[in-house]
Structures are given as structure tokens and as C-alpha cells.
Amino acid sequence: MFAVEVRDHVMIAHSFKGDLFGPAQALHGATFVVDAAFLAEALDENGVVIDIGRAHEALKEVLEPLNYKNLDDLPQFKGINTTTEFLTKHVHDHLAEAARQDRLGRKGDELTSIRITISESHVARAWYEAKI
């Protein structure tokens, strides 16, 4: 399996509902490092998995509407705990759509899967991986 991974970050604020979250029920900020890995069983005719520049731009497009925002205030997240795990799938779904639209410099159906890893600190991260 071949993979290409691009990275960006996003600074957000949010709060959680539920006793499980203890002090995180209050509004708090986070800087998330977001890694997007694109996997393919074979390289394309150019010898690549995807175009790194296009992949990075697609990742930026997903994160830009979230950056410096309180996620609690965004209509698409109303009433949702925007946990790290939740956000990994949110990012994945948008990048999978970019792949299906062949916006990554390679036909999306030639990719095997996309894995999104979000690090919320130096000791904790979550990831989501699924086929496109």
C-alpha cells in the first residue's frame, strides 16, 4: 500500500454536553493538527498516489471555515459534540468528496481509502479511515 500524507492545523473553540466531559463542558479552545493520508494499492502513471499540492489545498478548504471559529455557533454542528473523533469523519467526508470529483490529481476510484488523524495534544489523537 502506498500513501501520501499532508498536514495542516486549525484553531477552534467549542464546548461539550454531558457529564463524561467534565470541565470540557465549558467553552474551551484547541489547536488541532490534522493529517490526511491518501492510500492507493499502486502508483499512477506519473508515479504518485495523488498530487500533494492539490491534496493540501483540499485539506485547507475543509479547515478554513472552522479556523478561529466557535464550533458551537456553526449551524452544521448545532447540538453536536464536536469531539476529535467526530471531526475526523467530518474532514474525511469532505476529502472523500474531493477525491470522487477527481480534484486530487488522480481519479478517485483509483484510491483505496483516506485516513484522517487529528492530534489534540502531544499525547492524544484520534483517527478515522474509510474507503472513498
N, C-alpha and C positions, 0 to 999 in steps of 0.2 A: 504494500500500500504506500502510495506517495502522498505527501501533504505539503501544503503551503499555509503558513500562518501569518496573519497580520495583527497588529495591536494598536489600540487607541485607549483613551480614558474618558471618563465622564464624571462630572461633579454634580451631585444631586442632593436634594433634601427629601425626606419622607418620614412617615410615622406608620406604626403597625397597630392593628386592632387585635386584642387577645392577650390573656394573661401570660401565655407562653413567652411573649416578647419582653416582659419585664420593663426595664427602663426605655427600651426601644419603642414603647408605645408613644413616647413623647417625640415631638419633631426633632430630628437629628440629621446631620449631614454625612455624606460619604463620598469618597473618591474611589470609583471602581476602575480597575484596569481590565480591559476587555480584549480577549484574544479570540480570534476567529480562525479556525483551521478548516481548510477545504481539502477533502480527501478524494483520491482517484486511484483506481487499480493500475492505470497506465498513464504515461505522459502523452500529450497530444503531439501532433506533427511538428510543433515548434520546440518540443522537449520540455514543456512546462505542465503543471497542474492547472493553473489559472494565471491570469495577468495580475501580478502583485499590486500594481498601481490601481487597477480597476477594483480589485478586492478592497483595498484600503479606502478608496473613495466610497464604495458601497457601505462599508462599516461606518464611516464618518456620517453618511446620510442618515443612518439609523440612529446614531447617538446625538446628532446635533439638536434635534427637537427636545431632548431630555437634559442637555447640558445647562447647568445653572438654573434648573427648574425645581420647584417643589412638586414631586410626582403626585402628591395628594390632590393637587389642583388641576391636573390634566384630565380632561373628560374621558379619555380612553382607559384611564386607570381608576376611575371613580369607584370607591367601595372595594378595591382590590389591595391586598397586602403585596406591595411591590418588593418582594423578597429577592435576594440574589438569584435564587432558583427560578422564580417567575421571570425575571429579566433575562436570564439566559435563553429561555424559549422565545421571548419577545424578539430578541435580536436575531435568533436563529430563523424565525419565521420570515422576517424581512430579508435576510440574506438568501434564504432559500428561494424567495420570490424573485430576487435579482438574478439568481442562477437560472431559474426557469425561464426568465426573459432573455437569457443569453447575454447578460450585461457584464460578465466577468472575463470576457476574452476567450471563452470556450463554451461550447454547448452544455447547458445544464444537465442534460441527460447523460453526459459523459462523466459527471462527478458521482462519487459514491455517497458521500454524506458531508455534513458540516457539523463541526463541534464548536460550541461557544463556551469559553471559560471566563468567568468573572471573578477576579480576586478582590475581596473586600478588605483585605489586610494582608500582611506578610505571613499570617498563619491560617487564613481561611479563604477558601474559594469554592465555587460551585460550577458544574458544567452540565450542558445538555448537548446530546448528539443524536441526530436522526438523519435518515435518508432524505433526499430532496424530493 
